[in-house]
Amino acid sequence: VSSLDGHRYAGFNLVVGDAETLAYRCNRDGPPRELVPGIYAVANATLDTPWPKVERTKQALQALLDAGRVNETELLRLLNDRERARASEVRTGGLPFDKAHALTAPFVVMPDYGTRSSTVLTRDRDGDVRFTEKRFDNAGRSTGQSDFRFTVS
């Protein structure tokens, strides 16, 4: 992660890990950093940018953890949250209102921009990893899914 020349790429967020360590790198937010155990979230900004949709999603994940309901299905459902903020809460930041409003949902559906995939990666105590990615078209309809299983020791 440290040797990656971030200036050679458009803006990105990268999470890299092995059996012992998890690290985060963004070429818009300083040097790489190790992630200690906890709940993190990233949207189209840097890690843990305190947008309402990011905070809401982190709270929903914590609720799943507290209820012992963390599994692939629940995590994909969490990422499929299409609820937008109330109109009175929208800050346009110079964008047209409709686009700014659409961006307030964790799962963004617009013809020219939006969520095109959702990825869930879980690892259990034995090192068994499950990686699932669902793909979507510009109307938010599922277009496919890829599933991978492997062990990290």
N, C-alpha and C positions, 0 to 999 in steps of 0.2 A: 504494500500500500504506500509506503514512504517513497519508493523509487518511481512511482507513477508520475509522469510529467503532466499534470492537470491542465496546463496551458495549451496543450496540443488538442484538446477536446472542447466541444460545446459544454454547457453547464451539465453537471452530473452529480448524483448522490450514489455512493457505493458502500455496500456493507460486505465485509469479507471476514471469514472466520475459519477456524479449524476446531479440533476437539477441545482446545483449551481457551482460545481467545477470540473475541469478536471486535472488529475495528470498523470505524466509519471514516469515510473520506468524501469531501466535497471540494470541488475546485473553485467554489465561491465563498468558502468559509474557513480559511486558515488551514493549519496542518492536520494530518490524520489524528484520530484519537481512539483510544481503547474504550469500548463500551462495557461498563460494569453491569451486573445484573440489574434489571429494571424494565420499565416500559418506555419505549421510544416510538416516535411516529415521524414520518416524512411525507409531505405532499410536494407540490411544485415549488419548494423553497428549501431551506436548510433544515437539518434535523431539529425537531421539536419547536419549529416556528409556531408560536402560540395562536394560530388561527382557530376560530371556534370549531370548525369541522375536525381539526386535529385533536383538540382537547376533548371533544365529544367522543371521538373514536377511541382515544386512550382510556377514557372513563368506561366506555362499553367493554373494552378488553379487560379492564380490571374487574368489572362485574362478572364476566365469564370466568376469570381466574378464581374469584371468590366463590362462585357457584360450582366450581369443578367441572365446567362445561367446555373446556378448550378442546376443540377437535377441528378437523379440516372443514367440515360442513358449517359449523358456527363461525369460524374465522372468515370463510368466503362470504357468508351472509353479512357479517360485519362490514366487509369491504364493499358490499353491494348496496350500502346505504345511500339512497338517492334523495333523501330529505333535504330540501333547501332551507336556508334561513328565512325568517319572515322578511317581507319586503322592507320593513322599517329598519332592519338590522344590516341591510346591504350597504357596503362602502364600495363605491364604484372605482375609485382610484384612477379615474380617467377613462374607464371602459364603458361601453354602452351598458345600460342597466340590465338588459336581458342576459348578457354574457357574464357580468359580475354576479348576478343572481344565480346563474347555473353553476358558477365556480364555488358557491358556498356549500354544495353537497360533497360528501367524500367521494361518491361515484358521480362523475361529471358526464352528462349526455348533451352533446351539441353536434351538429352536422360536421363542423370543421375542426373540432377540438374536443378532447374528452378522454375518458378512461377507455383504454383499448385492451388492457389486460389487468388481471388481479392475481397476485402470487402469494401462496401460503407455503412456508417452509417450517416444519416442526422437527425437533430432534428429541428423542426420549433419553432417559438415563443410560440406556444400553448403547447409545450411539446410532440407533436406527433413525434415519432421516427420511421424511416424506416431503416431496416438493411437488406442488400442484399449481398449474397456471391455467386460468380460464381466459379466453380471448373473446372480445366483443367488437361488434361493428359500430358505426357512428350513430346508430339508433339505440345502442345499449343492449342489443340482443346477443346472446351467446353464439359464438361461431366455432367453438371447439375448446378442448381441454387437453392438457398434457400432464401426465403423472409419472413421477420418477421415484424410485426407492433405492436407497443405498445405506451403507453403514460407515460411520466415521469412527475411527479408533484412536 
